[in-house]
Amino acid sequence: MKISRRDFGKSLLSLCFMPGVGVSSLTTTHHTPALSTPQFFASASKGQDNQYWLQVVDSGGRQTAKLALPARAHQVVAHPFRKWVLVVARRPGHYIKVYDYQEGVTLFNIQPKAGYHFYGHAVFSPDGKFFVTAENDIEKGQGRLVVRDVESDFIEVADYPSYGIGPHQLSFLSDQKTLVVANGGILTHPDRGREKLNLDTMTPSLDYIDFKTGALLEKRVLDRELYQLSIRHLAVNKADKVTLVMQYQGSVMDNPPLVGTHRQGEAIKLLSAPEAVNRSMKHYCGSVSIDDSGHTAAVSSPKGNIVTIWDIKQGQFLDHFRCTDACGIASAGDGRFVISTGTGRFYHYDVSTRTLSRKTLRVEPTIIWDNHLTSL
């Protein structure tokens, strides 16, 4: 989701919901549905003044905390039990802000070591004692996972290979010692901005890594004809089933699947959407979230202005709806999601009723929500 796509003059006049192909059951309403926890969400954003911000809001989109950022951010990571969020700079970024959103103070500023840059995503260990960032060794063009000790002011304690190029989103499994990493396979260099340097040879992979030793436990790649299907984002349910979503770098005429699931020891299973829906996703998935039940995933495709809903237990497409520049998604309970958009909107979607509810922000009406939304 690129800032350059967003035209304030046009986007702020757009409503999120527009009629979708074959979605007769979906309705929109301004009614506020009852929500279970979480009640607060965080996201990177941009204001009309071109200032970048961290925003913490309640379930209705009302601002509860705000922090100015030095440059555009990507993911906001919540500490498992402290009232902290860590804001990770967008690739190729060089800052992470550690922010206490209850007290409204910045606690630490983290920078990558010389020769590295951040890739936009990170994760806390389940016990909250360690923080793992996806990074790039610029000279070698290799992905790295850098581990920092939270209780020692985020000092670096380990530096592991990601076993691929371009590591992006990562997560812990329920055993609390296995990391799963989406290696997008796309080589970049800060001197060339965000230019993709190896589209003819890219090898995306899904990799499982031992957090204690950095050893590779399992590597999964797609069939060779899908080598340009970059694995970018993932989410993991309580049963350790990974939902992975992708961005295709091949011909615009192709229509490859963009969503898949995986369990350790098995092959990646690619999921099928109706052809017209899949094409409407414009080869691009921006974010994925799994609901609290672990059965349903929501996937945003901001370039196509569409959100798709998937039954990941059965491996089936469920639904879709049009949503202008929707990218950030977070679970709001069983079968419920919160969605943020680049047009400044904030929405709830209920899987069981297929109802989309728009929330009116009480902060800047011209705010641009960035790619990811995090529940607190």
N, C-alpha and C positions, 0 to 999 in steps of 0.2 A: 504494500500500500504506500505509494509515493506521495509526498506532499504536493508535487507538481500536478498530480491528477485533480487536486481539489480546487475548484474555482469557487471562491466564497460567494460571488454574486449569483451563481446558479445553484450551488448545493444548499444554501440556506433557505431557498424557496422550495426545496424538494421534501416530500414526505417519505418516510421510510417505506411504507407499504405501497406497492403497486400491484395490479393484478398479475398473477403468475400463471403459467401454462398448466392447465390440468389441476389446479388447486381450488376446487370449488368449496371445500370444507373449511378453508382458512378464513377467519373473520378478524376484524380489528375493532378495538374498543378503547376508550379512555378510562375504563374502570380499572382500579388498582387491585390486583389479585392479592390474596393473603400469601405472605412469604414466610418460609421458615428461615433459619439461619443459613448463610450469612446475611447480615443486614448492611454491611459496608463493602465497598469495592474501591479499587485503586487502578489508575491508568496514567500513562503519559499522555500529554495533550499539547496543543498549541493554541494560543490566543490570537485574536484579530490583530494585535500589535506585533505578531510574529515572535513573541516570547514563548519559549518552551516551558512546560509546567509538569509537575506531579500533582494530580488531583486525587483526593480521597473524598468519596461521596457516599451518601446513604442509598438505600434501595430505590428511592425516588429520584436520584440524581442530584440531590441537594448537597452542596459542598460542605465538608466538615474539616478539611485541612488542605493546604496548598503550599507548594514549594517551587520556587523558580529554579530552572535547570540551565546549565551552560550551553547545552546543545540538545538536539533531538534524542530522545530515549526510545527504547523498544519495550522490554518487558519490565514489569514491577513484580518483585518477588517478596512474598510475605513470610516473616519468621513464624515457625510453628506455634509459638506461645507468647512471645514478646510482642509489644505493640510497635513493631518495626517493619518498615518496608525498605527494600533495596531497589533502587532505580538503575537499570543497566543501560548504558549508552548504546545507540544504534551502531551497527557495523559500518565502518571500522572505528569503533568508539574507544575512548580512553578515560572514561570516568564511570564510577559507581557511587551513588549517594546512599548512605545509610541514614534513614530518617525515622525518628520517633514521632509517629503521627498523633499520639495522644498528647505529648508534651509540646509538639510543634517545633522540634529542634533537630538539626543535622548532627549526628553523632560521629560519623567517620566519612572520609573521602578516600575511595580506593582507586588506585591506578594500576594498569598492567605494568609488568617489568619491561625493561628496554627490549625492543625487538618483537613485542607481542601487541596485539590489540584484542578487544572484546568482540564477541560475535552477537551480542544482543540478548543472550539468554543465560540463566544461571538457576541454581536450585540449592536449597538448604537440605542438609541431612535431616532425617525425621526427628532426631533428638535435638536439633537446633544448634549443635556444637560446631558444625563445619558448613562452609559455603563453597560451592563448586561452580566455576565459571567456564563457559565455552570460549576458547581463545584461539588465536592464530599465531603460529611461529612464522613471522613474515618472511624471513630469509629462506626457510625450508619449505614454506607453503604447506605446512602440516597442521592439522588440528590438534589442540591440546586441551586437557581438562586440568585446571589449576584449582587446588584445594587450599582453602584458608581457614585458620582456626578462629572461630568467632570469639571465643573467650579470651584470646590473646590479641585483641584489637585487629583481627583479620590478617594476621601474619601468614605468609605462604608456608605451607608445610608439605606440599606434594605437587608434582607436575607430571601428569600422565599423558600418553598419547590418546587421541580420540579414535585412532585406527581408521582415519579417513580424512578427507579434505572438507573444510567448511562445516564444522560441527555447529549445529544450531540449537534446537530445543533438547532438553535432557530431563530425566526424572529418575527417582529412586523406585525400586520395586518394594513389595511389602516385607521382604526379608531384611530391609534396611541396610543391605550391603551390596546390592547390585544396582549399577547405574545403566540405564538404557539411553542411547544417544542417537539422534538423527543427524547423520553426516550427509549434508546436502550434495557433496561431490563437486561443488563449483569453486574453482580456484580464483581468488582475487588478490589484489595487491593495493595497499593504500596509495601508492604513487599513481595508480590507474583508477582511483575512486572505487566505484561499484561495478566496474566493467568485468564481465565474465570471460575468463582467459582460456578456458579449456573445454568448451562446449562439445568438441568432437571426441574427447577422451574421458569425460567425467564418469565417475563410478560412485553413485550414491549408495549408502549402506545404512542398515540399522544394526547398532553394535551394543552388546552387553558387556559391561566391564566391572571387574571386582573393585569395589571402592577402597578396600584395605590395601591392595597390592598394585592396582593398575593393570592387572592381567586381563587379556581379552578372553571372555567366556564363550561368546558366540557372535558370529557375523552373518548377517543376512543381506543379500543383494537381490535386486529384481532380475527378471529375465533379460538377456542381453539386448533385445530389441527395445527395451524400455530404459536404456542407460541414460537418457536425458530426462528422466522423471526424477526430479530432485526431491528427496525426502527432507522436509523442512521442519514440520511441527508434529508434536505427538502429545497424547494424554494417556494415562494409565488408570484402569479401574482397580478396585480392591482385590479382584481375582487375578491381577497382573496381566490382563489382556491389554495390549497396546493398540491404540487407534493412531494411525499415522496418516498425515495428509501431505500432499505433494504439489509441486509447481513444475509444469512441463516446459522444457527449453527447446523442443523440437518444432516441426512444421506447424503452422497455424491450421493447416488442413487436417491434421490428426485429431483424434478425439479419445485419448487414453483415459483410463480410470484414474481418479485423483485421490481416492480414499482407500485405505486398507486396514487390516487388523493383523496382529501377530501374537503368538505365544511362544515362549522359549521352547526350542526343540522341534518346532514346526516350520513350514514354509510361510512366507508372507501371503496372506489372502487378500486379493484386490476385490473391492466391492463395486457393484454396477449400479449406476443411476440410469433412468430413462435417457435415451440418446440426446433429446433436446435439452434436458436439464443439465446433463454433463457438459454439453457444448456451451451452455449459458454460464458455466463456471469459469470460462475464459482461460483454461489451463492453469488456474491459480487458486490455491487455498491459502488463506491468510492466518487462520487460527482454528483451533479445535478445543472443545471442552466436553467432558463427560458429566452427566448428571449424577446426583448423589446415590441413585440406585445402582449405578454402574452399567445400566442396560442401554442407555441412549446417548448418542453423541450429536453435537451440533457443530457444523463446519461452515465457516464464512468464506465467501469468495468476493472480496470487495471490487475486483475489476469487473465482475459480472453483475454486481449489485444483487447477490443472491445468497441465501443461507439454506443449507440442506440439513435434514435431520435423518439419522441412521439408527437402526436397531442393531447394535454391535453384538448383542447376545446371539441373534439369529443371522447376523451378517447380511442385513437387507436395508435397502433404501426405504424410508418412511414418508418423507414429505419435503417440500421446499416452499420458500416464499421469497418474494422480491423485497429487498431492503437496501436503499441507496447508501453506498459506501460503508456497509456494515463490515466490521472486522473483529472488534473485541467481543469475546464471549466468555461468560463464566456461569457455573452452575448456581442455581438459586433453590435447590431442593430436589426432590424426586420428580423427574419429568418436567423441570422448569429451568429456564435459562434467562440470563440478563445479557443484552446485546448493546454495544455502544457503536456509534457511527461517526464518520468524518464530517457529517452534516450537523453535529451537535446534538443528536437525538440519543435517547436512552430508553430501551424497550424491555419488556418481559414477554417471553413466549412460553405457553403451556402446551406440552406435547399431547396430553390427553384430550384437550378441547380444541387444539389447533388454533388457539387464540393469541393474537399479537396485541399487546397493550403498550401504547406510547406514553412516556413520561415527559413532562415539561421541565427542563432544567431551570433551577433558580439561581444558577451562576451565570457566567457570561453566555449570552445566547449564541455567540458566534464561535464557541469553542470547537476545536477539531479534536476528537478523540483519536488516539493513535492505535496501533495494531492490536494490542492485547489488553484484556480486562482481567483483574485479579480479585478474587473474593478474599475477604479478611475475617 
